[in-house]
Amino acid sequence: MTPRLALAALLTASLALAGCGRAGQLDQPAPLFGAKAKADYDAKKRAEADAKAKAAKKDNSQPTTPDLPDPNHPPLTQAPYSTQIPGAGPSPFGSAPPGAIPSPGSGPQ
């Protein structure tokens, strides 16, 4: 196999497998045959739904605590910018006044 063909096959396989998974728990499909199997499946689903509703009701009955700010990290009063370089202009895109920053190669004389 040439490297290009191998890369194309790998890319195609990865794209094909990308949508195959499902997040979370998989659900069992309903049975196709048998009245007893269908009744058992329906009873199991009803029991799961009742348990989920009971758990949701129990969770809602507990008092919630308000989100309190962290005393160790108070909110910032200003943006966390670094200090300005001495001699630089106020704008990073503007030009500085003449003589503020020495020209390259013009060291102390």
VMD Tcl script that builds the backbone (N, CA, C; Angstrom):
set m [mol new atoms 327]
animate dup $m
set s [atomselect $m all]
$s set {name element resname resid chain x y z} {
  {N N MET 1 A 0.844 -1.180 0.000}
  {CA C MET 1 A 0.000 0.000 0.000}
  {C C MET 1 A 0.884 1.236 0.000}
  {N N THR 2 A 0.491 2.189 -0.775}
  {CA C THR 2 A 1.241 3.437 -0.778}
  {C C THR 2 A 0.850 4.258 0.435}
  {N N PRO 3 A 1.708 5.147 0.867}
  {CA C PRO 3 A 1.369 5.954 2.051}
  {C C PRO 3 A 0.096 6.784 1.858}
  {N N ARG 4 A -0.103 7.288 0.661}
  {CA C ARG 4 A -1.322 8.093 0.429}
  {C C ARG 4 A -2.576 7.241 0.526}
  {N N LEU 5 A -2.518 6.045 -0.021}
  {CA C LEU 5 A -3.671 5.150 0.027}
  {C C LEU 5 A -3.938 4.702 1.465}
  {N N ALA 6 A -2.865 4.427 2.197}
  {CA C ALA 6 A -3.031 4.036 3.597}
  {C C ALA 6 A -3.631 5.179 4.410}
  {N N LEU 7 A -3.180 6.394 4.165}
  {CA C LEU 7 A -3.722 7.554 4.875}
  {C C LEU 7 A -5.190 7.770 4.522}
  {N N ALA 8 A -5.523 7.617 3.251}
  {CA C ALA 8 A -6.916 7.780 2.825}
  {C C ALA 8 A -7.801 6.710 3.456}
  {N N ALA 9 A -7.308 5.470 3.532}
  {CA C ALA 9 A -8.091 4.398 4.144}
  {C C ALA 9 A -8.275 4.648 5.635}
  {N N LEU 10 A -7.230 5.109 6.294}
  {CA C LEU 10 A -7.312 5.411 7.725}
  {C C LEU 10 A -8.289 6.560 7.985}
  {N N LEU 11 A -8.238 7.587 7.172}
  {CA C LEU 11 A -9.147 8.720 7.321}
  {C C LEU 11 A -10.590 8.291 7.087}
  {N N THR 12 A -10.821 7.486 6.067}
  {CA C THR 12 A -12.176 7.004 5.774}
  {C C THR 12 A -12.703 6.145 6.920}
  {N N ALA 13 A -11.853 5.267 7.444}
  {CA C ALA 13 A -12.278 4.410 8.556}
  {C C ALA 13 A -12.579 5.230 9.806}
  {N N SER 14 A -11.770 6.246 10.077}
  {CA C SER 14 A -12.010 7.059 11.271}
  {C C SER 14 A -13.295 7.874 11.133}
  {N N LEU 15 A -13.570 8.369 9.940}
  {CA C LEU 15 A -14.820 9.107 9.738}
  {C C LEU 15 A -16.028 8.185 9.831}
  {N N ALA 16 A -15.890 6.970 9.351}
  {CA C ALA 16 A -17.002 6.017 9.407}
  {C C ALA 16 A -17.301 5.609 10.846}
  {N N LEU 17 A -16.261 5.483 11.668}
  {CA C LEU 17 A -16.461 5.051 13.050}
  {C C LEU 17 A -16.775 6.199 13.999}
  {N N ALA 18 A -16.654 7.430 13.542}
  {CA C ALA 18 A -16.849 8.578 14.431}
  {C C ALA 18 A -18.276 8.660 14.959}
  {N N GLY 19 A -19.251 8.276 14.198}
  {CA C GLY 19 A -20.639 8.393 14.617}
  {C C GLY 19 A -21.218 7.127 15.187}
  {N N CYS 20 A -20.414 6.108 15.425}
  {CA C CYS 20 A -20.950 4.816 15.869}
  {C C CYS 20 A -21.283 4.766 17.355}
  {N N GLY 21 A -20.639 5.552 18.171}
  {CA C GLY 21 A -20.842 5.455 19.608}
  {C C GLY 21 A -22.003 6.285 20.094}
  {N N ARG 22 A -22.530 5.897 21.248}
  {CA C ARG 22 A -23.599 6.662 21.872}
  {C C ARG 22 A -23.178 6.909 23.312}
  {N N ALA 23 A -23.275 8.130 23.740}
  {CA C ALA 23 A -22.892 8.463 25.109}
  {C C ALA 23 A -24.002 8.033 26.061}
  {N N GLY 24 A -23.618 7.563 27.223}
  {CA C GLY 24 A -24.605 7.181 28.222}
  {C C GLY 24 A -24.903 5.690 28.178}
  {N N GLN 25 A -25.904 5.307 28.941}
  {CA C GLN 25 A -26.273 3.904 29.023}
  {C C GLN 25 A -27.166 3.535 27.842}
  {N N LEU 26 A -26.942 2.366 27.280}
  {CA C LEU 26 A -27.738 1.904 26.153}
  {C C LEU 26 A -29.071 1.354 26.654}
  {N N ASP 27 A -30.125 1.561 25.892}
  {CA C ASP 27 A -31.453 1.076 26.242}
  {C C ASP 27 A -31.700 -0.268 25.560}
  {N N GLN 28 A -32.337 -1.166 26.296}
  {CA C GLN 28 A -32.694 -2.455 25.718}
  {C C GLN 28 A -33.950 -2.259 24.875}
  {N N PRO 29 A -33.967 -2.764 23.656}
  {CA C PRO 29 A -35.163 -2.611 22.829}
  {C C PRO 29 A -36.302 -3.490 23.352}
  {N N ALA 30 A -37.503 -3.117 22.993}
  {CA C ALA 30 A -38.670 -3.882 23.408}
  {C C ALA 30 A -38.672 -5.237 22.694}
  {N N PRO 31 A -39.210 -6.268 23.361}
  {CA C PRO 31 A -39.255 -7.590 22.720}
  {C C PRO 31 A -40.257 -7.598 21.564}
  {N N LEU 32 A -39.946 -8.408 20.548}
  {CA C LEU 32 A -40.823 -8.491 19.375}
  {C C LEU 32 A -41.905 -9.547 19.543}
  {N N PHE 33 A -41.601 -10.630 20.268}
  {CA C PHE 33 A -42.545 -11.741 20.378}
  {C C PHE 33 A -42.810 -12.056 21.846}
  {N N GLY 34 A -44.004 -12.566 22.122}
  {CA C GLY 34 A -44.349 -13.050 23.455}
  {C C GLY 34 A -45.036 -11.991 24.293}
  {N N ALA 35 A -46.254 -12.280 24.693}
  {CA C ALA 35 A -47.035 -11.351 25.501}
  {C C ALA 35 A -46.411 -11.200 26.892}
  {N N LYS 36 A -45.905 -12.295 27.472}
  {CA C LYS 36 A -45.299 -12.232 28.796}
  {C C LYS 36 A -44.022 -11.394 28.756}
  {N N ALA 37 A -43.226 -11.540 27.721}
  {CA C ALA 37 A -41.982 -10.773 27.597}
  {C C ALA 37 A -42.293 -9.283 27.455}
  {N N LYS 38 A -43.339 -8.960 26.680}
  {CA C LYS 38 A -43.733 -7.556 26.512}
  {C C LYS 38 A -44.248 -6.971 27.817}
  {N N ALA 39 A -45.021 -7.760 28.572}
  {CA C ALA 39 A -45.542 -7.282 29.853}
  {C C ALA 39 A -44.394 -7.071 30.851}
  {N N ASP 40 A -43.439 -7.993 30.879}
  {CA C ASP 40 A -42.281 -7.830 31.767}
  {C C ASP 40 A -41.474 -6.584 31.401}
  {N N TYR 41 A -41.303 -6.361 30.112}
  {CA C TYR 41 A -40.551 -5.190 29.645}
  {C C TYR 41 A -41.266 -3.900 30.057}
  {N N ASP 42 A -42.589 -3.848 29.857}
  {CA C ASP 42 A -43.358 -2.655 30.245}
  {C C ASP 42 A -43.293 -2.416 31.753}
  {N N ALA 43 A -43.393 -3.482 32.554}
  {CA C ALA 43 A -43.321 -3.342 34.015}
  {C C ALA 43 A -41.939 -2.828 34.430}
  {N N LYS 44 A -40.895 -3.332 33.785}
  {CA C LYS 44 A -39.534 -2.889 34.108}
  {C C LYS 44 A -39.362 -1.408 33.768}
  {N N LYS 45 A -39.867 -0.986 32.615}
  {CA C LYS 45 A -39.753 0.424 32.218}
  {C C LYS 45 A -40.541 1.326 33.170}
  {N N ARG 46 A -41.745 0.892 33.578}
  {CA C ARG 46 A -42.540 1.681 34.515}
  {C C ARG 46 A -41.832 1.813 35.854}
  {N N ALA 47 A -41.213 0.729 36.327}
  {CA C ALA 47 A -40.492 0.754 37.605}
  {C C ALA 47 A -39.297 1.709 37.516}
  {N N GLU 48 A -38.586 1.686 36.384}
  {CA C GLU 48 A -37.452 2.605 36.204}
  {C C GLU 48 A -37.919 4.059 36.185}
  {N N ALA 49 A -39.044 4.321 35.501}
  {CA C ALA 49 A -39.571 5.687 35.434}
  {C C ALA 49 A -40.022 6.164 36.815}
  {N N ASP 50 A -40.673 5.271 37.591}
  {CA C ASP 50 A -41.108 5.636 38.941}
  {C C ASP 50 A -39.909 5.925 39.846}
  {N N ALA 51 A -38.869 5.100 39.729}
  {CA C ALA 51 A -37.676 5.309 40.555}
  {C C ALA 51 A -37.002 6.634 40.181}
  {N N LYS 52 A -36.960 6.944 38.904}
  {CA C LYS 52 A -36.348 8.198 38.464}
  {C C LYS 52 A -37.160 9.399 38.951}
  {N N ALA 53 A -38.502 9.298 38.893}
  {CA C ALA 53 A -39.355 10.385 39.365}
  {C C ALA 53 A -39.220 10.568 40.876}
  {N N LYS 54 A -39.118 9.449 41.616}
  {CA C LYS 54 A -38.949 9.522 43.057}
  {C C LYS 54 A -37.616 10.184 43.419}
  {N N ALA 55 A -36.580 9.834 42.680}
  {CA C ALA 55 A -35.258 10.419 42.940}
  {C C ALA 55 A -35.259 11.911 42.625}
  {N N ALA 56 A -35.941 12.301 41.560}
  {CA C ALA 56 A -36.014 13.721 41.206}
  {C C ALA 56 A -36.802 14.486 42.264}
  {N N LYS 57 A -37.870 13.897 42.775}
  {CA C LYS 57 A -38.677 14.554 43.802}
  {C C LYS 57 A -37.868 14.691 45.091}
  {N N LYS 58 A -37.092 13.655 45.426}
  {CA C LYS 58 A -36.270 13.692 46.629}
  {C C LYS 58 A -35.183 14.758 46.508}
  {N N ASP 59 A -34.571 14.877 45.330}
  {CA C ASP 59 A -33.529 15.882 45.116}
  {C C ASP 59 A -34.093 17.295 45.209}
  {N N ASN 60 A -35.305 17.518 44.732}
  {CA C ASN 60 A -35.913 18.850 44.760}
  {C C ASN 60 A -36.348 19.255 46.159}
  {N N SER 61 A -36.573 18.274 47.048}
  {CA C SER 61 A -37.064 18.612 48.384}
  {C C SER 61 A -35.951 19.119 49.299}
  {N N GLN 62 A -34.697 18.874 48.962}
  {CA C GLN 62 A -33.607 19.311 49.812}
  {C C GLN 62 A -33.324 20.790 49.577}
  {N N PRO 63 A -33.068 21.538 50.652}
  {CA C PRO 63 A -32.794 22.961 50.461}
  {C C PRO 63 A -31.455 23.161 49.754}
  {N N THR 64 A -31.427 24.153 48.932}
  {CA C THR 64 A -30.185 24.441 48.215}
  {C C THR 64 A -29.467 25.583 48.921}
  {N N THR 65 A -28.162 25.510 48.936}
  {CA C THR 65 A -27.376 26.576 49.543}
  {C C THR 65 A -27.012 27.585 48.467}
  {N N PRO 66 A -27.071 28.852 48.797}
  {CA C PRO 66 A -26.724 29.852 47.787}
  {C C PRO 66 A -25.217 29.803 47.498}
  {N N ASP 67 A -24.852 30.180 46.295}
  {CA C ASP 67 A -23.440 30.216 45.933}
  {C C ASP 67 A -22.802 31.431 46.582}
  {N N LEU 68 A -21.944 31.169 47.530}
  {CA C LEU 68 A -21.264 32.240 48.233}
  {C C LEU 68 A -19.921 32.511 47.567}
  {N N PRO 69 A -19.509 33.773 47.530}
  {CA C PRO 69 A -18.203 34.054 46.931}
  {C C PRO 69 A -17.080 33.494 47.789}
  {N N ASP 70 A -15.993 33.143 47.158}
  {CA C ASP 70 A -14.834 32.597 47.857}
  {C C ASP 70 A -14.106 33.735 48.559}
  {N N PRO 71 A -13.965 33.693 49.892}
  {CA C PRO 71 A -13.302 34.798 50.595}
  {C C PRO 71 A -11.806 34.876 50.279}
  {N N ASN 72 A -11.218 33.779 49.803}
  {CA C ASN 72 A -9.793 33.790 49.489}
  {C C ASN 72 A -9.494 34.419 48.134}
  {N N HIS 73 A -10.501 34.533 47.273}
  {CA C HIS 73 A -10.306 35.094 45.944}
  {C C HIS 73 A -11.388 36.148 45.674}
  {N N PRO 74 A -11.189 37.362 46.168}
  {CA C PRO 74 A -12.199 38.393 45.928}
  {C C PRO 74 A -12.219 38.782 44.449}
  {N N PRO 75 A -13.300 39.388 43.988}
  {CA C PRO 75 A -13.369 39.794 42.585}
  {C C PRO 75 A -12.337 40.876 42.279}
  {N N LEU 76 A -11.871 40.895 41.049}
  {CA C LEU 76 A -10.874 41.877 40.636}
  {C C LEU 76 A -11.513 43.254 40.495}
  {N N THR 77 A -10.798 44.276 40.907}
  {CA C THR 77 A -11.309 45.639 40.769}
  {C C THR 77 A -10.892 46.261 39.437}
  {N N GLN 78 A -9.861 45.710 38.818}
  {CA C GLN 78 A -9.451 46.190 37.505}
  {C C GLN 78 A -8.855 45.013 36.736}
  {N N ALA 79 A -8.682 45.201 35.436}
  {CA C ALA 79 A -8.175 44.128 34.596}
  {C C ALA 79 A -6.735 43.792 34.967}
  {N N PRO 80 A -6.372 42.534 34.915}
  {CA C PRO 80 A -5.016 42.130 35.321}
  {C C PRO 80 A -3.985 42.338 34.216}
  {N N TYR 81 A -3.723 43.572 33.863}
  {CA C TYR 81 A -2.718 43.865 32.849}
  {C C TYR 81 A -1.365 44.053 33.511}
  {N N SER 82 A -0.309 43.764 32.755}
  {CA C SER 82 A 1.029 43.981 33.290}
  {C C SER 82 A 1.326 45.480 33.275}
  {N N THR 83 A 2.316 45.854 34.045}
  {CA C THR 83 A 2.671 47.270 34.099}
  {C C THR 83 A 3.268 47.710 32.771}
  {N N GLN 84 A 3.128 48.977 32.494}
  {CA C GLN 84 A 3.606 49.507 31.219}
  {C C GLN 84 A 5.126 49.644 31.240}
  {N N ILE 85 A 5.730 49.397 30.098}
  {CA C ILE 85 A 7.184 49.498 29.971}
  {C C ILE 85 A 7.570 50.967 30.061}
  {N N PRO 86 A 8.568 51.296 30.883}
  {CA C PRO 86 A 8.976 52.696 30.996}
  {C C PRO 86 A 9.493 53.219 29.656}
  {N N GLY 87 A 9.031 54.386 29.269}
  {CA C GLY 87 A 9.462 55.008 28.029}
  {C C GLY 87 A 8.634 54.616 26.826}
  {N N ALA 88 A 7.723 53.684 26.976}
  {CA C ALA 88 A 6.895 53.274 25.851}
  {C C ALA 88 A 5.672 54.173 25.771}
  {N N GLY 89 A 5.112 54.279 24.588}
  {CA C GLY 89 A 3.912 55.077 24.384}
  {C C GLY 89 A 2.698 54.398 24.987}
  {N N PRO 90 A 1.601 55.112 25.122}
  {CA C PRO 90 A 0.415 54.524 25.737}
  {C C PRO 90 A -0.247 53.463 24.864}
  {N N SER 91 A -0.069 53.532 23.554}
  {CA C SER 91 A -0.699 52.574 22.659}
  {C C SER 91 A 0.354 51.601 22.135}
  {N N PRO 92 A 0.072 50.311 22.143}
  {CA C PRO 92 A 1.067 49.376 21.629}
  {C C PRO 92 A 1.245 49.480 20.116}
  {N N PHE 93 A 0.272 50.074 19.418}
  {CA C PHE 93 A 0.370 50.180 17.966}
  {C C PHE 93 A 0.773 51.579 17.518}
  {N N GLY 94 A 0.802 52.517 18.432}
  {CA C GLY 94 A 1.195 53.890 18.096}
  {C C GLY 94 A 2.706 54.040 18.160}
  {N N SER 95 A 3.171 55.218 17.795}
  {CA C SER 95 A 4.618 55.449 17.853}
  {C C SER 95 A 4.952 56.218 19.122}
  {N N ALA 96 A 6.118 55.936 19.658}
  {CA C ALA 96 A 6.573 56.601 20.872}
  {C C ALA 96 A 7.155 57.966 20.510}
  {N N PRO 97 A 7.262 58.859 21.469}
  {CA C PRO 97 A 7.883 60.146 21.180}
  {C C PRO 97 A 9.352 59.949 20.818}
  {N N PRO 98 A 9.909 60.849 20.025}
  {CA C PRO 98 A 11.304 60.676 19.620}
  {C C PRO 98 A 12.232 60.651 20.830}
  {N N GLY 99 A 13.155 59.717 20.818}
  {CA C GLY 99 A 14.127 59.610 21.884}
  {C C GLY 99 A 13.670 58.774 23.057}
  {N N ALA 100 A 12.435 58.299 23.041}
  {CA C ALA 100 A 11.952 57.496 24.165}
  {C C ALA 100 A 12.656 56.138 24.190}
  {N N ILE 101 A 12.775 55.524 23.033}
  {CA C ILE 101 A 13.453 54.256 22.946}
  {C C ILE 101 A 14.634 54.455 22.002}
  {N N PRO 102 A 15.846 54.132 22.414}
  {CA C PRO 102 A 17.010 54.386 21.544}
  {C C PRO 102 A 16.981 53.523 20.293}
  {N N SER 103 A 17.557 54.035 19.250}
  {CA C SER 103 A 17.666 53.303 17.993}
  {C C SER 103 A 18.660 52.167 18.170}
  {N N PRO 104 A 18.459 51.076 17.471}
  {CA C PRO 104 A 19.404 49.964 17.579}
  {C C PRO 104 A 20.797 50.386 17.106}
  {N N GLY 105 A 21.787 49.992 17.834}
  {CA C GLY 105 A 23.155 50.287 17.461}
  {C C GLY 105 A 23.666 51.626 17.963}
  {N N SER 106 A 22.804 52.425 18.563}
  {CA C SER 106 A 23.255 53.726 19.071}
  {C C SER 106 A 23.377 53.641 20.591}
  {N N GLY 107 A 24.282 52.816 21.048}
  {CA C GLY 107 A 24.475 52.610 22.469}
  {C C GLY 107 A 25.048 53.867 23.133}
  {N N PRO 108 A 25.440 53.772 24.401}
  {CA C PRO 108 A 25.964 54.926 25.113}
  {C C PRO 108 A 27.244 55.425 24.444}
  {N N GLN 109 A 27.375 56.728 24.420}
  {CA C GLN 109 A 28.521 57.324 23.713}
  {C C GLN 109 A 29.386 58.116 24.633}
}
mol reanalyze $m
mol bondsrecalc $m
mol representation Tube
mol addrep $m
